[in-house]
Amino acid sequence: MRRLRAILIWSALAAVILVPLAAAAASPLLQWRQPVYIAAGFAGIAAMALLLVQPLLVGGYLPGLASLRGRKVHRRVGVALVAAVVIHVGGLWITSPPDVIDALLFRSPTPFSLWGVIAMWAVFAAALIAFLRRRLRLRPRTWRQAHTLLALVIVSGSIAHALLIEGTMETATKVGLCVLVIVAFLKVVTDLKVWSARVKRDT
């Protein structure tokens, strides 16, 4: 029974990730696009998928990846998320430098660009404090709350960025993925009682 449950959970997660990618791959908007632009777009979709995986790892909801093991994988997935964001932004830079510059300077006329940049900087900040956590000597409670606040900015900014764009991602699968990201984030924040006065110390 436990094995069947594990298979169902992993199969569902794989479907949730692969279906939006498959739908995007079939998009007519990809015709005549440069390979760099396509790669940048799919890196963005991959980043959204990783945003779903991250809270599932922290909460220990994935079979075989509970507790400390899941947190170790969470760190590695965090590195992959940073890489996906860099590829996404770097690819767009190559195809259209002026648009990326306007977005980075917060002077882009398109709201989705602003939300994307906010989410990007939050991703980098979350990765930086994770890397410097021991040097900064942050208390467990302070660390979790700071990381959660940045995660909130990442999730909300990324979802706004994705929903405002009429691009490669198919609408229904995009909305579904965004909803699941929100649900997963809220569940782990609630289950772990991040804002509680008493926080279990990580080992």
Backbone as JSON, one array per atom type, in Angstrom:
{
  "sequence": "MRRLRAILIWSALAAVILVPLAAAAASPLLQWRQPVYIAAGFAGIAAMALLLVQPLLVGGYLPGLASLRGRKVHRRVGVALVAAVVIHVGGLWITSPPDVIDALLFRSPTPFSLWGVIAMWAVFAAALIAFLRRRLRLRPRTWRQAHTLLALVIVSGSIAHALLIEGTMETATKVGLCVLVIVAFLKVVTDLKVWSARVKRDT",
  "N": [[0.83, -1.22, 0.0], [1.9, 1.21, 0.83], [3.92, 1.49, -1.05], [2.44, 1.71, -3.4], [1.14, 4.1, -2.93], [3.34, 5.84, -2.94], [4.14, 5.58, -5.59], [1.93, 6.67, -6.89], [1.98, 9.32, -5.97], [4.48, 10.29, -6.94], [4.02, 9.9, -9.65], [1.9, 11.64, -10.12], [3.13, 14.09, -9.55], [5.07, 14.11, -11.57], [3.4, 14.25, -13.8], [2.16, 16.71, -13.41], [4.3, 18.4, -13.85], [5.27, 17.68, -16.4], [3.11, 17.89, -18.19], [2.45, 20.74, -18.57], [4.89, 21.44, -19.81], [4.82, 19.87, -22.13], [2.54, 20.92, -23.34], [3.39, 23.51, -23.82], [5.45, 22.98, -25.6], [4.02, 22.33, -27.83], [3.03, 24.68, -28.67], [1.98, 27.08, -31.08], [3.26, 29.46, -31.12], [5.93, 29.09, -30.97], [6.95, 28.77, -33.45], [9.29, 29.81, -35.85], [10.8, 31.05, -33.96], [13.91, 31.93, -32.35], [16.38, 29.52, -31.33], [17.62, 30.18, -28.89], [15.78, 31.86, -27.66], [13.64, 30.1, -27.32], [14.79, 28.25, -25.58], [15.17, 29.92, -23.38], [12.52, 30.47, -22.7], [11.55, 27.91, -21.96], [13.19, 27.44, -19.82], [12.13, 29.21, -18.01], [9.63, 28.0, -17.59], [10.48, 25.64, -16.43], [11.54, 26.68, -14.08], [9.2, 27.5, -12.78], [8.08, 25.0, -12.3], [9.95, 23.96, -10.52], [9.48, 25.6, -8.38], [7.21, 24.49, -7.39], [8.14, 22.01, -6.52], [9.92, 22.65, -4.46], [8.6, 23.48, -1.88], [7.35, 21.05, -1.37], [9.46, 19.36, -0.86], [10.6, 20.54, 1.43], [8.53, 20.24, 3.25], [8.47, 17.51, 3.49], [6.79, 15.91, 1.99], [7.14, 14.25, -0.14], [7.54, 10.91, -1.05], [10.2, 9.0, 0.26], [11.84, 11.14, 0.49], [11.9, 12.48, 2.95], [12.22, 14.55, 5.92], [15.57, 15.32, 6.85], [16.83, 14.43, 4.54], [15.16, 15.25, 2.49], [15.46, 17.99, 2.79], [18.1, 18.36, 2.09], [18.01, 17.74, -0.63], [16.34, 19.79, -1.31], [18.04, 22.0, -1.14], [19.74, 21.5, -3.31], [17.93, 21.59, -5.41], [17.31, 24.23, -5.17], [19.64, 25.41, -6.14], [19.41, 24.58, -8.78], [17.14, 26.01, -9.45], [18.05, 28.66, -9.34], [19.86, 28.51, -11.47], [18.07, 28.02, -13.58], [16.66, 30.43, -13.64], [18.72, 32.2, -14.31], [19.38, 31.24, -16.88], [16.95, 31.73, -18.14], [16.67, 34.58, -18.0], [19.12, 35.3, -19.14], [18.91, 34.22, -21.73], [16.8, 35.76, -22.76], [18.06, 38.19, -22.68], [20.0, 37.9, -24.66], [18.4, 37.72, -26.93], [16.9, 40.07, -26.87], [18.23, 42.66, -25.75], [17.57, 45.46, -25.03], [14.94, 45.29, -23.96], [15.31, 43.69, -21.69], [17.06, 45.27, -20.21], [15.42, 47.49, -19.68], [13.53, 46.22, -18.09], [15.09, 45.37, -15.89], [15.78, 47.81, -14.85], [13.42, 48.68, -13.92], [11.7, 50.11, -15.58], [10.15, 49.18, -17.53], [7.33, 49.04, -19.7], [5.61, 46.94, -19.5], [3.79, 45.16, -17.16], [4.26, 42.46, -16.42], [6.97, 42.1, -16.72], [8.09, 43.59, -14.64], [7.19, 42.19, -12.37], [8.49, 39.8, -12.83], [11.2, 40.52, -12.57], [11.28, 41.3, -9.89], [10.73, 38.85, -8.66], [12.98, 37.46, -9.54], [15.18, 38.78, -8.25], [14.49, 38.16, -5.65], [14.82, 35.39, -5.66], [17.6, 35.24, -6.0], [18.38, 36.52, -3.63], [17.36, 34.77, -1.68], [18.89, 32.51, -2.21], [21.4, 33.53, -1.61], [21.33, 34.16, 1.17], [20.94, 31.63, 2.09], [23.34, 30.42, 1.41], [25.09, 31.9, 2.96], [24.26, 31.42, 5.46], [25.35, 30.17, 7.86], [27.57, 31.78, 8.33], [26.34, 34.21, 8.8], [25.16, 33.63, 11.14], [22.46, 33.19, 11.82], [19.54, 32.86, 13.78], [17.47, 29.93, 14.14], [14.68, 30.51, 13.98], [14.68, 33.14, 12.95], [15.99, 32.68, 10.53], [14.2, 30.91, 9.19], [11.91, 32.52, 8.96], [12.84, 34.7, 7.45], [13.62, 33.39, 5.12], [11.18, 32.34, 4.36], [9.68, 34.67, 3.88], [11.05, 35.68, 1.66], [10.56, 33.56, -0.06], [7.82, 33.84, -0.33], [7.69, 36.23, -1.77], [8.98, 35.37, -4.08], [7.23, 33.33, -5.02], [4.73, 34.73, -5.32], [5.51, 36.81, -7.04], [6.49, 35.36, -9.25], [4.22, 33.96, -10.09], [2.46, 36.06, -10.74], [3.96, 37.14, -12.81], [3.95, 35.0, -14.66], [1.16, 34.63, -15.18], [0.41, 37.04, -16.31], [1.61, 37.05, -18.74], [1.05, 36.4, -22.12], [2.03, 33.95, -23.64], [4.24, 31.31, -24.49], [3.38, 29.23, -22.75], [0.55, 27.14, -22.29], [-2.73, 28.2, -21.46], [-4.57, 26.92, -19.55], [-3.04, 24.84, -18.33], [-1.02, 26.38, -17.32], [-2.31, 28.04, -15.44], [-3.22, 26.04, -13.73], [-0.78, 24.97, -12.76], [0.23, 27.2, -11.42], [-1.69, 27.52, -9.39], [-1.27, 25.17, -7.92], [1.32, 25.63, -7.02], [0.88, 27.76, -5.24], [-0.82, 26.51, -3.36], [0.85, 24.45, -2.37], [2.89, 25.98, -1.22], [1.5, 27.45, 0.79], [0.59, 25.34, 2.35], [2.94, 24.14, 3.39], [3.97, 26.25, 4.88], [1.97, 26.53, 6.77], [1.93, 23.94, 7.99], [4.52, 23.7, 9.04], [4.53, 25.73, 10.8], [5.77, 28.29, 10.62], [5.63, 30.89, 11.6], [5.39, 30.59, 14.25], [6.23, 31.02, 17.7], [7.92, 29.16, 18.73], [10.36, 27.27, 17.24], [11.51, 24.4, 15.69], [14.83, 23.39, 15.93], [17.09, 23.14, 13.24], [19.04, 20.3, 12.21]],
  "CA": [[0.0, 0.0, 0.0], [2.79, 2.37, 0.9], [4.61, 1.59, -2.33], [1.46, 2.2, -4.37], [0.95, 5.52, -2.62], [4.54, 6.53, -3.41], [4.1, 5.6, -7.06], [0.88, 7.61, -7.29], [2.43, 10.69, -5.68], [5.53, 10.65, -7.89], [3.41, 9.96, -10.99], [1.12, 12.87, -10.17], [4.08, 15.2, -9.64], [5.65, 14.08, -12.91], [2.38, 14.71, -14.75], [1.97, 18.15, -13.19], [5.45, 19.09, -14.43], [5.46, 17.37, -17.82], [1.98, 18.34, -19.03], [2.67, 22.11, -19.03], [6.02, 21.47, -20.74], [4.36, 19.31, -23.4], [1.61, 21.88, -23.94], [4.2, 24.62, -24.32], [6.2, 22.51, -26.77], [3.1, 22.27, -28.97], [2.53, 26.03, -28.94], [2.31, 27.63, -32.4], [4.08, 30.66, -30.94], [7.34, 28.73, -31.06], [7.37, 28.77, -34.85], [10.17, 30.88, -36.3], [11.55, 31.63, -32.84], [15.3, 31.51, -32.23], [16.6, 28.48, -30.3], [17.95, 30.79, -27.6], [14.52, 32.35, -27.1], [12.87, 28.92, -26.9], [15.46, 27.73, -24.38], [14.88, 30.84, -22.29], [11.14, 30.27, -22.32], [11.39, 26.65, -21.25], [13.87, 27.6, -18.53], [11.14, 29.86, -17.15], [8.64, 26.99, -17.21], [11.16, 24.74, -15.49], [11.64, 27.39, -12.81], [7.89, 27.4, -12.14], [7.92, 23.62, -11.82], [10.81, 23.81, -9.35], [8.81, 26.29, -7.28], [6.27, 23.52, -6.82], [8.89, 20.95, -5.86], [10.62, 23.13, -3.27], [7.87, 23.3, -0.62], [7.07, 19.63, -1.15], [10.67, 18.81, -0.25], [10.75, 21.07, 2.78], [7.49, 19.66, 4.09], [8.6, 16.07, 3.58], [5.59, 15.3, 1.42], [7.5, 13.34, -1.23], [8.02, 9.62, -0.52], [11.63, 8.75, 0.15], [12.6, 12.38, 0.66], [11.41, 13.14, 4.15], [13.14, 15.07, 6.92], [16.83, 15.94, 6.44], [17.13, 14.06, 3.16], [14.39, 16.16, 1.64], [16.04, 19.34, 2.89], [19.33, 18.37, 1.3], [17.59, 17.83, -2.02], [15.79, 21.15, -1.43], [19.16, 22.91, -1.42], [20.2, 21.25, -4.67], [16.9, 22.11, -6.3], [17.47, 25.68, -5.11], [20.71, 25.75, -7.09], [18.82, 24.4, -10.11], [16.21, 27.13, -9.66], [18.88, 29.83, -9.68], [20.38, 28.28, -12.83], [16.97, 28.19, -14.53], [16.38, 31.86, -13.74], [19.83, 32.8, -15.06], [19.2, 30.86, -18.29], [15.75, 32.43, -18.62], [16.98, 36.0, -18.19], [20.24, 35.4, -20.08], [18.4, 33.98, -23.08], [16.04, 36.94, -23.18], [19.05, 39.25, -22.9], [20.63, 37.67, -25.96], [17.45, 37.98, -28.01], [16.39, 41.45, -26.84], [18.88, 43.38, -24.63], [16.87, 46.67, -24.53], [13.79, 44.93, -23.12], [15.81, 43.19, -20.41], [17.6, 46.43, -19.49], [14.27, 48.25, -19.18], [12.93, 45.45, -17.0], [15.99, 45.41, -14.74], [15.76, 49.19, -14.31], [12.03, 48.93, -13.52], [11.07, 51.12, -16.42], [9.45, 48.47, -18.6], [5.89, 49.34, -19.74], [4.84, 45.7, -19.32], [3.79, 44.77, -15.73], [4.81, 41.13, -16.17], [8.43, 42.22, -16.61], [8.41, 44.08, -13.3], [7.0, 41.09, -11.44], [9.55, 38.83, -13.08], [12.45, 41.01, -12.0], [11.15, 41.22, -8.43], [10.89, 37.43, -8.3], [14.36, 37.09, -9.82], [16.04, 39.26, -7.18], [14.14, 37.41, -4.45], [15.48, 34.1, -5.82], [19.03, 35.44, -5.72], [18.53, 36.84, -2.21], [17.13, 33.56, -0.92], [20.06, 31.66, -2.41], [22.54, 34.15, -0.94], [21.26, 33.99, 2.63], [21.11, 30.2, 2.36], [24.77, 30.15, 1.3], [25.79, 32.6, 4.03], [23.49, 31.23, 6.7], [26.19, 29.91, 9.02], [28.41, 32.96, 8.57], [25.5, 35.25, 9.36], [24.77, 33.15, 12.47], [21.04, 33.47, 12.0], [18.8, 31.94, 14.63], [16.55, 29.12, 13.33], [13.42, 31.22, 13.74], [14.97, 34.26, 12.05], [16.31, 32.1, 9.23], [12.99, 30.4, 8.55], [11.0, 33.61, 8.62], [13.44, 35.45, 6.35], [13.56, 32.54, 3.93], [9.77, 32.24, 3.98], [9.28, 35.95, 3.29], [11.6, 35.72, 0.3], [9.82, 32.56, -0.84], [6.52, 34.46, -0.63], [7.92, 37.19, -2.87], [9.29, 34.57, -5.27], [6.01, 32.66, -5.48], [3.74, 35.7, -5.78], [6.05, 37.5, -8.21], [6.57, 34.43, -10.39], [2.86, 33.66, -10.55], [1.98, 37.25, -11.44], [4.75, 37.21, -14.04], [3.47, 33.97, -15.59], [-0.23, 34.83, -15.56], [0.25, 38.25, -17.12], [2.21, 36.83, -20.06], [0.35, 35.56, -23.1], [3.17, 33.45, -24.4], [4.38, 29.91, -24.86], [2.62, 28.32, -21.89], [-0.88, 27.01, -22.52], [-3.39, 28.9, -20.36], [-5.15, 26.06, -18.51], [-1.97, 24.17, -17.59], [-0.28, 27.43, -16.6], [-3.1, 28.4, -14.26], [-3.2, 24.89, -12.83], [0.53, 24.9, -12.11], [0.32, 28.33, -10.49], [-2.54, 27.22, -8.24], [-0.6, 24.14, -7.14], [2.46, 26.27, -6.36], [0.34, 28.51, -4.1], [-1.32, 25.55, -2.37], [2.0, 23.79, -1.75], [3.57, 26.96, -0.38], [0.68, 27.73, 1.97], [0.52, 24.14, 3.19], [4.18, 23.93, 4.14], [4.07, 27.33, 5.86], [1.04, 26.19, 7.85], [2.34, 22.72, 8.68], [5.77, 23.9, 9.78], [4.29, 26.8, 11.78], [6.93, 29.18, 10.47], [5.48, 32.13, 12.38], [5.25, 30.25, 15.67], [7.33, 31.51, 18.55], [8.84, 28.04, 18.96], [10.74, 26.65, 15.99], [12.42, 23.28, 15.88], [16.17, 23.68, 15.41], [17.57, 22.22, 12.21], [20.26, 19.59, 12.57]],
  "C": [[0.86, 1.26, 0.0], [3.52, 2.59, -0.42], [3.69, 2.15, -3.41], [1.23, 3.69, -4.18], [2.12, 6.34, -3.13], [4.53, 6.66, -4.93], [3.08, 6.62, -7.55], [1.32, 9.06, -7.09], [3.48, 11.14, -6.69], [4.98, 10.76, -9.31], [2.62, 11.25, -11.16], [2.04, 14.08, -10.31], [4.7, 15.28, -11.04], [4.66, 14.61, -13.95], [2.18, 16.22, -14.65], [3.1, 18.96, -13.83], [5.52, 18.91, -15.94], [4.33, 17.87, -18.71], [2.13, 19.79, -19.47], [3.83, 22.23, -20.03], [5.61, 20.95, -22.12], [3.42, 20.28, -24.11], [2.36, 23.07, -24.52], [4.96, 24.23, -25.57], [5.34, 22.48, -28.02], [2.57, 23.65, -29.35], [2.93, 26.52, -30.32], [3.19, 28.87, -32.31], [5.58, 30.37, -31.02], [7.86, 28.74, -32.49], [8.18, 30.03, -35.16], [10.91, 31.58, -35.16], [12.98, 31.1, -32.83], [15.44, 30.44, -31.15], [16.9, 29.06, -28.92], [16.69, 31.28, -26.9], [13.68, 31.19, -26.57], [13.46, 28.34, -25.62], [15.16, 28.61, -23.17], [13.46, 30.65, -21.78], [10.94, 28.99, -21.51], [12.14, 26.65, -19.92], [12.93, 28.26, -17.53], [10.08, 28.88, -16.69], [9.23, 26.02, -16.2], [11.27, 25.38, -14.11], [10.31, 27.34, -12.06], [7.66, 26.01, -11.56], [8.76, 23.4, -10.56], [10.22, 24.52, -8.14], [7.75, 25.41, -6.63], [7.0, 22.45, -6.01], [9.48, 21.4, -4.53], [9.83, 22.98, -1.96], [7.53, 21.85, -0.32], [8.26, 18.94, -0.49], [10.82, 19.26, 1.19], [9.74, 20.43, 3.73], [7.59, 18.16, 4.26], [7.43, 15.31, 3.0], [5.9, 14.28, 0.32], [8.08, 12.05, -0.66], [9.51, 9.42, -0.77], [12.48, 9.99, 0.35], [12.07, 13.17, 1.85], [12.55, 13.66, 5.01], [14.42, 15.66, 6.3], [17.19, 15.62, 5.0], [16.4, 14.98, 2.19], [14.96, 17.56, 1.65], [17.35, 19.46, 2.11], [19.02, 18.49, -0.19], [17.02, 19.22, -2.31], [16.9, 22.15, -1.77], [19.66, 22.75, -2.85], [19.2, 21.77, -5.7], [16.95, 23.64, -6.31], [18.54, 26.16, -6.07], [20.18, 25.63, -8.52], [17.86, 25.53, -10.45], [16.97, 28.4, -10.04], [19.4, 29.7, -11.11], [19.29, 28.49, -13.87], [16.64, 29.66, -14.72], [17.46, 32.57, -14.55], [19.7, 32.5, -16.55], [18.03, 31.62, -18.9], [16.07, 33.89, -18.95], [18.11, 36.17, -19.21], [19.8, 35.18, -21.51], [17.62, 35.16, -23.62], [16.98, 38.12, -23.45], [19.67, 39.12, -24.29], [19.68, 38.05, -27.1], [16.95, 39.42, -28.04], [16.97, 42.21, -25.65], [18.11, 44.61, -24.14], [15.71, 46.34, -23.61], [14.23, 44.46, -21.74], [16.37, 44.34, -19.57], [16.46, 47.25, -18.89], [13.62, 47.54, -17.99], [13.79, 45.53, -15.74], [16.01, 46.78, -14.07], [14.35, 49.61, -13.89], [11.37, 50.06, -14.31], [10.35, 50.48, -17.62], [7.96, 48.81, -18.55], [5.02, 48.12, -19.5], [4.93, 45.25, -17.86], [4.42, 43.41, -15.48], [6.33, 41.16, -16.04], [8.84, 42.65, -15.21], [8.28, 42.96, -12.27], [8.09, 40.04, -11.6], [10.87, 39.25, -12.46], [12.42, 40.95, -10.48], [11.36, 39.79, -7.96], [12.34, 36.99, -8.49], [15.29, 37.52, -8.67], [15.75, 38.54, -5.87], [14.77, 36.02, -4.49], [16.96, 34.21, -5.47], [19.26, 35.72, -4.24], [18.35, 35.61, -1.34], [18.33, 32.61, -1.02], [21.26, 32.2, -1.64], [22.5, 33.94, 0.57], [21.37, 32.51, 3.01], [22.6, 29.83, 2.35], [25.55, 30.75, 2.48], [25.16, 32.37, 5.4], [24.38, 31.04, 7.93], [27.07, 31.1, 9.36], [27.61, 34.09, 9.21], [25.01, 34.91, 10.77], [23.31, 33.49, 12.76], [20.4, 32.42, 12.9], [17.82, 31.16, 13.75], [15.26, 29.84, 12.99], [13.62, 32.36, 12.75], [15.22, 33.77, 10.63], [15.05, 31.65, 8.5], [12.06, 31.52, 8.12], [11.54, 34.45, 7.46], [13.33, 34.67, 5.05], [12.12, 32.42, 3.43], [9.27, 33.53, 3.34], [9.8, 36.08, 1.86], [10.89, 34.73, -0.6], [8.45, 33.1, -1.23], [6.64, 35.43, -1.79], [8.19, 36.43, -4.17], [8.03, 33.96, -5.86], [5.01, 33.66, -6.06], [4.23, 36.43, -7.03], [6.09, 36.62, -9.44], [5.2, 34.13, -10.96], [2.28, 34.86, -11.29], [2.66, 37.4, -12.79], [4.2, 36.24, -15.08], [2.05, 34.25, -16.09], [-0.45, 36.04, -16.46], [0.8, 38.09, -18.53], [1.28, 35.97, -20.91], [1.41, 35.05, -24.05], [3.1, 31.97, -24.66], [3.49, 28.98, -24.04], [1.14, 28.33, -22.23], [-1.63, 27.48, -21.28], [-3.85, 27.98, -19.23], [-4.06, 25.38, -17.68], [-1.14, 25.18, -16.8], [-1.01, 27.82, -15.32], [-3.09, 27.26, -13.25], [-1.89, 24.78, -12.07], [0.69, 26.01, -11.08], [-0.5, 28.08, -9.23], [-1.87, 26.19, -7.34], [0.61, 24.7, -6.4], [1.99, 27.02, -5.11], [-0.09, 27.56, -2.99], [-0.16, 24.88, -1.63], [2.73, 24.73, -0.8], [2.79, 27.22, 0.92], [0.62, 26.53, 2.91], [1.78, 23.98, 4.02], [4.37, 25.02, 5.19], [3.17, 27.04, 7.06], [1.51, 25.0, 8.66], [3.58, 22.92, 9.53], [5.67, 25.03, 10.81], [5.47, 27.78, 11.8], [6.84, 30.39, 11.38], [5.26, 31.86, 13.86], [6.45, 30.74, 16.46], [8.37, 30.43, 18.81], [9.1, 27.33, 17.64], [11.74, 25.56, 16.26], [13.75, 23.59, 15.22], [16.56, 22.64, 14.37], [18.84, 21.53, 12.67], [21.02, 19.26, 11.31]]
}
